[in-house]
Amino acid sequence: MTDDFSPASVPRSKDALWLRVASAAALAPAAIGASWAGGPVFAGLVAFLCVLMAFEWSRMIERAELTPVFFALGLGGAIALILAAGERYGLAYLACAASGAAAAAAATRGSGKWKWAAFGAAYFLAPSVALIWLRETADGGRGFLILLFAIVWSADTGGYVAGRIVGGPKLSPKISPAKTWAGAAGGLIAGAIAAAVGAPLLFGGAANAGHIAMGAGLGLASIFGDMAESAFKRHFGIKDMSGFIPGHGGVLDRLDGMIFATVAVTAVLYGHSLLAGLDG
């Protein structure tokens, strides 16, 4: 594992592009395959990623490995996802809340770190439960999940390529010196294209303005997630959450946009299902 407690301002090497591509090529088929299979396979993958994210989050705020915060978030996340896999979503979210409370109680005293420990449960555990709901319970969940992957990955790639090629004014130099307005525009456009192409393939019909708006909206959510993660790392003075994924950093570095996009799409779909139930 690389030394991740280096200053946040240290830029990534230009040679990291091939590592990003190689890592994505290796991980994407596994993610899509597990999503297609659903059930215990997908829940197991999400649970495994939750444990890794709990490790990275606790390591960031405590500056140490295998802390009580890690065990509180990791164990709580595993319990929450077991409950979610059994479609007991209310209890799963209660488990997330209990995990956050336990992590806060376990955090180093007198430093304010307990707030960050508790926030971890809301930041990545609760969205992980929502991801299980999206795959297993929402109408067309498998298709929506695959489409979500396509949009977020396309937005990330489009933003990276446009930022590197076009450059220009920075989006927010104090939060993330490497991100540009051109990269943000490239991410939105790539997300919209992914939705316009992917939605008809997965659900039939022709591409329409709704697909484009959905792709751009989720692409924007992905960008917000990326910026939020950058702000967290800058606050704690680190470059990457870990070195688990070559070229990307840590699991949270790779899934930051996915977390925000998952919250956005599940909120819309869950709200739609509630309204449909009322109309029925």
N, C-alpha and C positions, 0 to 999 in steps of 0.2 A: 504494500500500500504506500502511496506517495505521501509526502509531508503536506498535509492540507491546511496547516495552521500558518500559512504564509500570508503576506499582506494581500488584501482583496484587489489592490490595484495592479498586481502583476499580470500582464497580458498573457493570453494563451499563445502557444507557439503556432506559427503558420503551418508547421508540419503536422498539426493535429487533425487536419481535414481528413486524411486517409484513415486515421483511427476512428473518427466519427462515422465515416461511411462503413468501415469494416464492422464496427460494433453494431450499427443499425441493421446491417445485413444479417448479422447473426441473431440479434434479439427480436427483430420484427416478425419473422416466421413463427417463433415460439409464442409470442404474444397473440398473434392472429389465430394460431392453431388452438391455443387454450381458450380463446374467446369463442371460437367456433364450436368447440366441444362443450363449453359451459359446465354446469354442475360442479362436482368436486374438483375437477381439473382446473377450472378457472378460479374457483374459490381458493384452492391451494396455492396457485400462483400469486394471487392478490395477498394472501396471508404471508407468504414468503417475502414479498416486497415490503409489506408493512413492517415486518421485523427488521429488515435492512433500513427502512426509513426511520424507525424508532432508534436504531443504533446511531445513524447519522445525526438525527435531531438532538439526542442526548449528548453526543460527542461535541456538537457545536456549542451548546449552552453550558456544559459542565467542563469542557476542555479535558475530558478524560473518557476512557472507554469502559464499557460494561458497568455503568453506574446504576444506582437504584432507579433513576429516571428511565433508563433504558428498559429495565425489567418491568417497570410499571406500564410503560407504553407498549412494549412488545407483548407482554402477557395479556394486557387488556385488549389490544388489537386482535390477537389470536382468538380470544373468547368472542369478541364482537363479530368477527367474520364467520366463526362457526355458527353463531346464532343467525347471521344473515343468510348463510348457506341453507339453513333450515327455514328460511322465509319468516323469521321472527325479528322483523326489522325494528320494532319498538324496543325490544329488549337489547338489540344490538346497539342502538344509539344510547341506551342507558349504560351499557358496558363501556362505550366510548367516554361518556361523561364521568363514570367512576374511574376509568383509567386516567383521565386528565386530573381528577382530584387526587388520586394516589401519586401521580407524578409530581404534582405541586407539593404535596406533603414530603416527598422524598428529595426534593431539590435542595441544593446548598442554601443554607439560611443566610439572611441578611444581605442578599445581593439582588433581589428582584428576579432571580432566575426562576422562581416558582411560577411566575406569570407565563414565561416562555414554555416551561414544562407543561403547564395546563393547556396552553394554546396548541401544542402539538397534537393533542387529541382531536381538536376541531379542524386543524389544518390538514392532516393527512389520514387520520383514522376514520372520521365521519365520511369524507368523500370516498374512501375505500368501500364502506358499507353501501353508499349510494351507487357505486359502480356495480356491485353485486345485484342491487335492485334493478338497475338498468338492464343488465344482461338477462336476468332470470324472470323478472316480473313485468316490466314494461312491455306493451304491445310492440312487436317488432324489435325486441331488445337486442337480438343478435345483430341485426342489420344496423341498428343505431350505434352499437358499440364499434363495429367495424368502420362505419362511416366516421365516428368520432376519432378513431385512430388516424384515419386517412387525413382528416382535416387538420388535426393537431400536428402530425408529422409533416404535412405539406407546409403549414404555416411556419413551423420551425425551420424547415429547409429553405423555403422561399425567403424568409427573413435573413437567414445566415448568408445566402448567396447574394441577395440584393445589397445587404450591408457591406459585404466584402467588395463587390464590383462597383457599386455606385458611391458608397461612402457618404460624405456630406455632413450636415449638422447632426449633433448628438441628440438623442431622444431625452436623456436625463443624465448629464455627465456626473452628477453627484452620486447617483445610484449605480449606474452601469456605464462606464466610459466607452465601452465598445459598441453599444447599441445606437443605431441611427434612425432618423425618420424614414430614410429610404428603406431600411430593413423592415421597419414596421409596416410600411406600405406594401412591401414585397410579401410579408406574411399574410396580410389581409387578402391580397389578390390571390395568393396561392391557396389559402383556405377556401375562398369563394370558388375557385376552379375545381378544387377537390370535391366540394359538395355538389357542384353542377354536374360533374362527371360521375361521382360515386352514387349519389342518390338514385338516379334512374337505373343504374346497374343493379343496385340492391333492392329497390322497391318497385321498379317498373315506371312507365310513364316517361314524360319528357322533362328535361331540365326547365326550371322556371325561376322567377325572381325570388320566390321563397327559399329555394335551395341556395341561391347566391347570397341572400341575406343571412341565412343560417350559417353558411361557411364563413362569411366575413365576421359575423358575430362571435362564433366560436374561435375564430382566429384571433379576434381582439381579446377574448377571455384568456387565450393561451399567452398572448403578449403580456397581459396584466400579471399572469402567474409567473412568467419569467422575470418580470421587473420586481415583483414581491420577493421572489427568492434571492435576487441580487441584493435587495435592500437588507434582507436578513443576514446574508453573508457579510455585507459591508459593515453592518452593526457589530458583528462579532469578529470582524477582521480576518476572515478566511477567504481563500480563493475557490475551493471546491468543497462540497460536503464530504466527499471521500474519493477514493480512487477505484471504486468498484467497476466502473464502466470506462474503459480506455477511450480517450477523446472527448468524453462527456463529463467526467468527474464522478459524481455519486448518483444514486438512484433518485434522490430528490432533485438533483440538477437536471436529470432527464425527464422527470415526471412533473415538474413544476407547472408547465402549461396544461398538462393533462388534468391536474388537480382542479384548476380553475374552470376548465372547459367541462369537466364532469359535473361540477356543482351547477354550472349554468344549464346544461342540457337536462339533467335530472330534475332540476327545479321546474323547468318548463313542462316536461313530460308528466311529472307528478301532479303539477297544477292542472294540467289538461285532463288527467285521469280523474281528479277530484271533481272538476266541472262536469265531465261526462257522467259521472255517477250521480251528481245532483240532477242533471237533466233527465237521467233515466228514472 
